[in-house]
Amino acid sequence: MAAQPGPGPGRAARTWSPRGVAARTALHGLTTRGRSFLAAGITAALCAYLLGQPALLRIALLLAALPLISAVMLMRTRYRVASGRRLTPSRTPAGQEARVHLRVDNVSRVPTGLLMLEDKVPYVLGPRPRFVLDRVEPRGHREVSYRVRSDLRGRYPLGPLQLRLGDPFGLCELTRSFTAADTLTVVPQVQPLAPVRLSGEWTGYGDSHSRAVALAGEDDVVPREYRHGDDLRRVHWRSTAKYGELMVRREEQPLRSRATVLLDTRSIGHRGSGPASSFEWAVSAAASIGLHLQERGYAVRLLTDTGDAVTGPGGSGLGAASAEAAGVLLDTLAMVQLSDGHSLVRAEEVLRLGGEGLVVALLGTLNDEQLAELSRLRRRTAAAVAILLDSSSWSLVRTAQAAPPTATAGPPGPDRPADAPESATEQQLRLLREAGWTVLAARSGDSLPDLWQQADRAVAAPAPGSYSAGRQPTPKGRTA
């Protein structure tokens, strides 16, 4: 096995030459037919010796020699081949197909015989693809392709490619594996979202993404040492006299729009299994919202209830509107799994160190303790949107006496008396709104784009006399 130049950009190539394969390895490659011939030859030779039949001995030698000669022929084969693999695309959404292109090059000066290819793929992506290639001319190549598809997120290894050589009689096969392998990343499904303006969104929605806000005034300037090429008009003489060396003013830095997408991964907060679970809906929603905010100019940070955060350099969030940042976000969500956590304390600690800006939380089932934690989180953000999942609607086991549609959250109406007691979901929605959250209720089968369009209308409405910190009551007749 020796490395050779690749057959094309993006392809990892390896060559294989069975010339130096040991005879014992070649004998291990005997097929069932070859082993049967060898066993029959040995048996015939013993019978010929015991019965004294020279004619039977000649037949025994022929039967035993055929598989041995086939093994020697394969062992002395001198042609060399190189392989390459290319994925289109290398990152595919769940439920969609990707195509794998294989290329086999004959880099020797002699034509090959019959080649059998088998690529190793996980069972989640489908059965192992097998191909049979006819004679490949010297310096020639053959290309084949197959499709893979997975409904489950994750990173799946493809390869290594296995090559099998066989003799014309099918008595011996030699199998070798190339060392090159690739990885297919199955990411969550992403849905396009319409731009909306959220209440309290001081961090930057709109057409202008350059928020040129000075971080320091003249009396609170942060100088730095003079560097060759700096404009002398930026010299800060007061700091120069204080430090004894030439100091210049820092350039005004823009205040970037920042957003945090909080994903609730607690296993106790979700129901269902597989692609139809509430957790998979939340992961897909996190990917859609994260990419939408990046396109709108936000530096997005992904945060889970375990406190694990995915940020850019310096912890400022992933870059806005860049393919690299979108790839990092999708790759992270492709591998996120349910956790054993029971609270949101660790997420609160991360936001306490720098949680200003917009926060979009995707939440499962909550209890009173987690509601209190969310109330504390709201005080540290400029704007907060909570998508509360009714996890019970994703459960595969439904009771016959399920609550009717009129029991879901909603204002009093003809089907629901004004004095009817609040359900648990209605109470949670009301408490989150009183804490300052813009709350959206999601059930199984709901469309995220439709819910997201309601974000600018589902404005948090605190109860009279109980406004949260930093919020003012919305004037009557105005939309936030």
Wavefront OBJ file of the C-alpha trace (Angstrom):
o trace
v 0.000 0.000 0.000
v 1.733 3.193 -1.167
v 0.472 6.736 -1.495
v 0.080 8.199 -4.976
v -1.097 11.565 -6.310
v -4.837 11.928 -5.947
v -7.140 11.524 -8.932
v -8.620 14.970 -8.423
v -9.104 17.822 -5.942
v -10.833 16.811 -2.737
v -10.097 13.127 -3.260
v -7.875 11.047 -1.009
v -6.040 8.425 -3.034
v -4.317 5.222 -2.044
v -2.819 2.466 -4.161
v -2.725 -1.252 -3.634
v -0.300 -3.762 -5.094
v -0.792 -7.450 -4.198
v 2.634 -8.388 -5.524
v 4.187 -8.742 -2.083
v 1.306 -10.569 -0.474
v 2.459 -13.692 1.339
v 1.387 -17.098 0.116
v -0.387 -17.783 3.383
v -2.501 -14.678 2.915
v -3.342 -15.787 -0.618
v -4.435 -19.211 0.639
v -6.742 -17.489 3.132
v -8.436 -15.897 0.123
v -9.652 -19.190 -1.278
v -13.387 -19.134 -1.896
v -15.777 -21.912 -0.938
v -15.320 -23.362 -4.403
v -11.559 -23.202 -4.126
v -11.542 -24.852 -0.707
v -13.875 -27.541 -2.028
v -11.515 -28.239 -4.944
v -8.529 -28.431 -2.591
v -10.342 -30.714 -0.160
v -11.513 -32.950 -3.003
v -7.997 -33.171 -4.386
v -6.517 -34.154 -1.012
v -9.263 -36.721 -0.464
v -8.771 -38.175 -3.954
v -5.013 -38.383 -3.375
v -5.513 -40.346 -0.150
v -7.955 -42.695 -1.857
v -5.557 -43.184 -4.769
v -2.752 -44.073 -2.335
v -4.903 -46.474 -0.322
v -6.530 -48.106 -3.354
v -3.485 -48.052 -5.586
v -5.156 -46.162 -8.444
v -2.660 -43.998 -10.398
v -5.420 -42.532 -12.590
v -7.242 -41.223 -9.528
v -4.005 -39.635 -8.330
v -3.726 -37.585 -11.541
v -7.262 -36.304 -11.010
v -6.423 -35.457 -7.397
v -3.381 -33.457 -8.464
v -5.475 -31.505 -10.962
v -8.169 -30.693 -8.403
v -5.640 -29.565 -5.790
v -3.476 -27.630 -8.231
v -6.250 -25.424 -9.679
v -6.908 -23.332 -6.509
v -3.182 -23.172 -5.707
v -2.339 -21.928 -9.187
v -5.145 -19.332 -8.951
v -3.765 -18.083 -5.626
v -0.240 -17.823 -7.074
v -1.531 -15.924 -10.111
v -3.288 -13.372 -7.911
v -0.229 -13.109 -5.676
v 1.997 -12.306 -8.648
v -0.361 -9.755 -10.162
v 1.606 -6.564 -10.761
v -0.974 -3.919 -11.578
v -1.682 -1.121 -9.111
v -4.852 0.859 -8.551
v -5.720 4.114 -6.758
v -9.073 5.121 -5.306
v -10.777 8.411 -4.508
v -14.071 9.432 -2.946
v -16.070 12.657 -3.274
v -19.273 13.647 -1.444
v -21.903 15.979 -2.893
v -22.730 17.560 -0.597
v -20.540 16.727 2.400
v -23.148 18.265 4.721
v -26.731 17.216 4.004
v -29.996 17.860 5.894
v -31.739 14.950 7.572
v -34.138 13.156 5.261
v -32.357 14.253 2.087
v -30.036 12.237 -0.112
v -26.339 12.712 -0.705
v -24.343 11.157 -3.521
v -20.983 9.461 -3.069
v -18.713 9.348 -6.115
v -15.997 6.696 -6.285
v -13.135 6.699 -8.753
v -10.686 3.866 -9.371
v -7.509 4.585 -11.375
v -5.236 1.956 -12.859
v -1.802 3.520 -12.354
v 0.130 0.521 -13.675
v 1.203 -0.368 -17.200
v -0.861 -3.532 -17.466
v -4.647 -3.868 -17.677
v -6.553 -5.109 -14.675
v -8.830 -8.073 -14.467
v -12.288 -8.169 -12.970
v -12.512 -5.799 -9.949
v -15.176 -5.957 -7.261
v -15.629 -2.857 -5.089
v -17.442 -2.587 -1.775
v -17.650 0.632 0.241
v -18.162 0.412 3.979
v -21.103 2.533 5.186
v -23.107 2.504 8.458
v -26.358 0.598 8.337
v -28.247 3.859 9.053
v -27.308 5.093 5.576
v -28.463 1.956 3.802
v -26.946 -1.308 2.531
v -23.310 -1.557 1.549
v -22.880 -0.631 -2.124
v -21.123 -3.203 -4.310
v -19.835 -2.706 -7.851
v -18.206 -4.952 -10.439
v -15.751 -3.289 -12.820
v -14.622 -4.823 -16.065
v -11.118 -4.676 -17.378
v -9.507 -1.272 -16.787
v -6.938 -0.283 -19.392
v -3.470 0.978 -18.381
v -3.610 4.528 -17.007
v -7.392 4.372 -17.295
v -10.061 4.909 -14.673
v -13.651 4.013 -13.834
v -16.202 6.092 -11.917
v -19.234 4.836 -10.027
v -21.606 6.504 -7.581
v -24.264 5.605 -5.060
v -26.749 7.450 -2.859
v -27.054 7.541 0.914
v -29.842 8.916 3.073
v -30.455 9.213 6.795
v -33.360 10.550 8.837
v -31.136 10.807 11.921
v -28.659 13.559 12.606
v -25.011 12.726 13.186
v -21.597 12.215 11.640
v -21.229 8.974 9.713
v -17.935 7.526 8.451
v -17.753 6.397 4.837
v -15.095 3.872 3.945
v -12.569 2.549 3.708
v -13.154 1.185 0.226
v -12.553 -2.539 -0.139
v -11.217 -4.026 -3.352
v -11.579 -7.699 -4.221
v -9.671 -9.478 -6.970
v -10.779 -12.850 -8.286
v -9.474 -15.418 -10.722
v -11.514 -16.427 -13.808
v -12.612 -19.704 -12.164
v -13.822 -18.072 -8.931
v -11.485 -20.225 -6.830
v -9.621 -17.416 -5.008
v -10.359 -13.848 -3.969
v -8.034 -11.342 -2.370
v -9.581 -8.484 -0.396
v -7.708 -5.334 0.546
v -8.929 -2.129 2.181
v -7.737 1.336 1.264
v -6.875 3.624 4.163
v -8.722 6.743 2.982
v -12.108 7.471 4.578
v -14.529 10.393 4.626
v -17.262 11.661 6.923
v -20.808 12.535 5.972
v -22.461 15.043 8.293
v -26.253 14.860 8.512
v -27.448 18.193 9.900
v -30.907 19.219 11.137
v -33.469 20.408 8.652
v -33.435 24.187 8.203
v -36.566 26.144 7.360
v -36.483 29.703 5.994
v -37.906 32.287 8.394
v -39.393 35.676 7.627
v -37.701 38.730 9.186
v -39.601 40.079 12.178
v -38.981 42.932 14.587
v -38.956 41.872 18.201
v -39.883 43.981 21.194
v -36.894 45.573 22.920
v -34.522 44.547 20.163
v -31.881 47.196 20.662
v -29.105 44.917 19.484
v -29.733 45.352 15.832
v -32.559 44.330 13.582
v -33.071 46.397 10.481
v -31.350 47.144 7.216
v -28.211 48.633 8.747
v -25.965 46.075 10.383
v -23.125 48.442 11.296
v -23.921 49.776 14.747
v -21.126 52.331 15.044
v -21.516 53.093 18.740
v -18.449 54.394 20.547
v -17.411 52.291 23.510
v -15.731 55.120 25.365
v -15.939 58.883 25.521
v -13.179 61.485 25.684
v -12.945 61.273 29.471
v -13.017 57.478 29.472
v -10.745 56.763 26.512
v -8.705 53.547 26.509
v -5.342 54.337 24.876
v -2.670 51.974 23.600
v 1.000 52.291 22.788
v 2.056 54.023 19.581
v 2.755 51.749 16.606
v 4.610 52.553 13.443
v 2.182 54.030 10.927
v -0.356 55.418 13.444
v -1.748 58.855 12.721
v -0.086 61.396 14.987
v -3.414 63.212 15.300
v -4.588 60.268 17.444
v -1.879 60.835 20.072
v -3.395 61.049 23.566
v -1.089 63.494 25.349
v -2.533 63.004 28.810
v -1.805 59.262 28.710
v 1.580 59.935 27.100
v 2.563 62.122 30.050
v 1.202 59.557 32.518
v 2.958 56.471 31.108
v 6.096 58.155 29.808
v 5.711 56.760 26.286
v 3.781 57.787 23.232
v 0.128 56.624 23.507
v -2.641 56.881 20.910
v -6.429 56.652 21.107
v -8.034 53.388 20.115
v -10.335 53.507 17.147
v -14.004 53.456 17.924
v -15.307 49.910 17.748
v -18.843 49.136 16.629
v -21.177 47.387 19.026
v -22.031 44.165 17.243
v -25.453 42.646 17.323
v -25.360 39.550 19.496
v -27.842 36.770 20.042
v -27.931 33.577 22.089
v -29.935 30.528 21.070
v -30.671 28.496 24.204
v -31.509 24.859 23.493
v -33.116 22.796 26.244
v -31.598 19.301 26.005
v -32.996 17.861 29.253
v -34.347 14.385 28.586
v -37.081 14.917 31.190
v -38.367 17.881 29.205
v -38.971 16.072 25.915
v -41.176 13.273 24.671
v -41.212 10.973 21.671
v -38.373 9.152 19.956
v -36.529 9.366 16.673
v -37.126 12.079 14.081
v -40.720 12.581 15.320
v -39.684 13.579 18.875
v -40.024 17.002 20.431
v -36.248 17.185 20.848
v -35.633 16.816 17.118
v -38.213 19.552 16.475
v -36.346 21.807 18.904
v -32.955 21.051 17.306
v -34.311 21.839 13.843
v -35.827 25.052 15.187
v -32.500 26.038 16.793
v -30.716 25.533 13.459
v -33.329 27.541 11.554
v -33.342 30.424 14.040
v -29.555 30.464 14.386
v -28.961 30.691 10.627
v -31.752 33.250 10.282
v -30.144 35.493 12.892
v -26.736 35.107 11.285
v -28.190 36.222 7.970
v -29.639 39.243 9.752
v -26.179 40.283 10.953
v -26.052 38.742 14.433
v -23.069 37.089 16.046
v -24.899 33.988 17.260
v -23.922 31.909 20.273
v -25.403 28.445 20.784
v -25.975 27.549 24.429
v -27.458 24.437 26.043
v -28.808 23.838 29.525
v -25.554 22.020 30.382
v -23.640 25.287 30.009
v -21.862 24.207 26.819
v -21.592 27.171 24.484
v -20.414 27.391 20.889
v -18.887 30.789 20.240
v -16.469 32.463 17.892
v -13.012 33.848 18.661
v -12.946 35.643 21.989
v -16.320 34.237 22.994
v -18.139 36.901 21.004
v -20.337 34.499 19.077
v -20.136 32.940 15.646
v -19.558 35.366 12.827
v -22.545 36.801 11.032
v -23.532 35.760 7.503
v -20.521 33.525 6.811
v -20.483 29.993 5.449
v -17.896 28.943 8.038
v -20.002 30.162 10.968
v -23.110 28.484 9.573
v -21.155 25.258 9.143
v -19.917 25.329 12.733
v -23.447 25.878 14.010
v -24.910 23.053 11.918
v -22.078 20.647 12.749
v -22.620 21.268 16.462
v -26.364 20.730 16.231
v -25.774 17.572 14.202
v -24.098 15.983 17.244
v -26.126 17.436 20.137
v -27.814 14.807 22.302
v -30.228 14.681 25.224
v -28.700 15.360 28.627
v -29.448 14.135 32.137
v -29.785 17.658 33.536
v -32.711 18.831 35.635
v -32.245 22.609 35.731
v -31.093 25.656 33.777
v -28.611 26.883 36.394
v -25.529 26.308 34.256
v -27.035 28.215 31.346
v -27.867 31.040 33.746
v -24.243 31.153 34.904
v -23.011 31.471 31.300
v -25.472 34.259 30.522
v -24.507 36.054 33.719
v -20.973 36.481 32.307
v -22.226 38.092 29.125
v -25.827 37.531 28.226
v -26.797 40.955 26.970
v -28.498 40.990 23.618
v -31.251 38.856 22.159
v -31.999 35.439 23.678
v -34.165 32.848 21.918
v -34.927 29.849 24.135
v -36.351 26.542 22.926
v -37.793 24.920 26.023
v -39.321 21.575 26.901
v -41.528 20.773 29.873
v -40.856 23.122 32.817
v -41.538 23.102 36.525
v -41.721 25.926 39.050
v -37.970 25.921 39.693
v -37.120 26.243 36.001
v -39.692 29.016 35.591
v -37.927 30.954 38.326
v -34.582 30.399 36.590
v -36.005 31.735 33.337
v -37.254 34.807 35.136
v -33.705 35.500 36.319
v -32.369 34.942 32.808
v -34.758 37.551 31.413
v -33.341 40.288 33.646
v -29.924 39.921 31.975
v -31.061 40.245 28.362
v -32.284 43.075 26.183
v -34.944 40.972 24.462
v -36.069 37.413 25.086
v -38.202 35.018 23.055
v -39.279 31.651 24.453
v -40.702 28.856 22.315
v -42.390 26.584 24.849
v -42.927 23.061 23.536
v -45.961 21.130 24.675
v -43.934 17.906 24.889
v -46.969 15.772 25.695
v -48.292 16.348 22.170
v -45.247 14.489 20.810
v -45.846 11.454 22.988
v -46.563 8.257 21.101
v -48.848 7.023 23.881
v -52.040 9.073 24.058
v -54.785 8.464 26.517
v -58.309 8.089 25.205
v -59.430 10.965 27.415
v -56.994 13.514 26.055
v -57.706 17.146 26.696
v -59.867 18.741 23.973
v -58.486 21.600 21.886
v -60.346 24.108 24.072
v -58.076 23.182 26.998
v -55.001 24.643 25.309
v -53.718 28.076 26.065
v -55.844 30.838 24.715
v -58.015 33.763 25.723
v -61.537 33.259 27.066
v -64.102 32.818 24.338
v -67.411 31.201 23.501
v -65.958 27.727 24.066
v -64.048 28.672 27.202
v -65.726 30.578 30.028
v -63.895 33.528 31.511
v -63.984 31.982 34.983
v -62.572 28.620 33.830
v -59.465 27.545 35.792
v -56.097 27.874 34.087
v -54.386 24.766 32.809
v -50.740 24.095 33.640
v -49.639 25.239 30.173
v -51.655 28.451 30.417
v -50.174 29.207 33.808
v -46.615 28.727 32.525
v -47.291 30.954 29.544
v -48.728 33.663 31.763
v -45.818 33.521 34.224
v -43.247 33.769 31.432
v -45.048 36.739 29.909
v -45.182 38.454 33.276
v -41.428 37.884 33.578
v -40.896 39.746 30.290
v -40.587 36.913 27.805
v -42.192 36.925 24.381
v -43.744 33.458 24.498
v -44.726 31.192 21.607
v -46.463 27.876 22.302
v -45.524 24.982 19.999
v -47.280 21.645 19.587
v -46.621 18.592 17.469
v -47.297 19.417 13.827
v -46.858 23.184 14.226
v -44.839 25.007 11.593
v -41.861 27.002 12.857
v -42.125 29.695 10.115
v -45.736 30.336 11.132
v -44.794 30.560 14.814
v -41.875 32.861 14.074
v -44.132 35.311 12.248
v -46.167 35.568 15.439
v -43.121 36.691 17.437
v -43.706 40.358 16.674
v -47.350 40.033 17.738
v -46.902 37.830 20.803
v -45.381 40.690 22.801
v -44.808 40.109 26.486
v -47.612 41.770 28.414
v -46.763 42.126 32.130
v -49.559 42.164 34.584
v -50.463 45.651 35.882
v -48.095 46.761 38.593
v -45.604 43.903 38.044
v -43.300 45.099 35.281
v -39.912 43.419 35.077
v -36.671 45.331 35.182
v -35.925 47.340 32.094
v -39.422 46.983 30.550
v -42.126 49.563 30.187
v -45.829 48.920 29.576
v -46.808 49.005 25.910
v -49.099 51.989 25.208
v -52.616 51.007 24.321
v -53.214 50.808 20.604
v -49.530 50.384 19.655
v -47.679 47.275 18.567
v -44.270 46.525 19.938
l 1 2 3 4 5 6 7 8 9 10 11 12 13 14 15 16 17 18 19 20 21 22 23 24 25 26 27 28 29 30 31 32 33 34 35 36 37 38 39 40 41 42 43 44 45 46 47 48 49 50 51 52 53 54 55 56 57 58 59 60 61 62 63 64 65 66 67 68 69 70 71 72 73 74 75 76 77 78 79 80 81 82 83 84 85 86 87 88 89 90 91 92 93 94 95 96 97 98 99 100 101 102 103 104 105 106 107 108 109 110 111 112 113 114 115 116 117 118 119 120 121 122 123 124 125 126 127 128 129 130 131 132 133 134 135 136 137 138 139 140 141 142 143 144 145 146 147 148 149 150 151 152 153 154 155 156 157 158 159 160 161 162 163 164 165 166 167 168 169 170 171 172 173 174 175 176 177 178 179 180 181 182 183 184 185 186 187 188 189 190 191 192 193 194 195 196 197 198 199 200 201 202 203 204 205 206 207 208 209 210 211 212 213 214 215 216 217 218 219 220 221 222 223 224 225 226 227 228 229 230 231 232 233 234 235 236 237 238 239 240 241 242 243 244 245 246 247 248 249 250 251 252 253 254 255 256 257 258 259 260 261 262 263 264 265 266 267 268 269 270 271 272 273 274 275 276 277 278 279 280 281 282 283 284 285 286 287 288 289 290 291 292 293 294 295 296 297 298 299 300 301 302 303 304 305 306 307 308 309 310 311 312 313 314 315 316 317 318 319 320 321 322 323 324 325 326 327 328 329 330 331 332 333 334 335 336 337 338 339 340 341 342 343 344 345 346 347 348 349 350 351 352 353 354 355 356 357 358 359 360 361 362 363 364 365 366 367 368 369 370 371 372 373 374 375 376 377 378 379 380 381 382 383 384 385 386 387 388 389 390 391 392 393 394 395 396 397 398 399 400 401 402 403 404 405 406 407 408 409 410 411 412 413 414 415 416 417 418 419 420 421 422 423 424 425 426 427 428 429 430 431 432 433 434 435 436 437 438 439 440 441 442 443 444 445 446 447 448 449 450 451 452 453 454 455 456 457 458 459 460 461 462 463 464 465 466 467 468 469 470 471 472 473 474 475 476 477 478 479 480
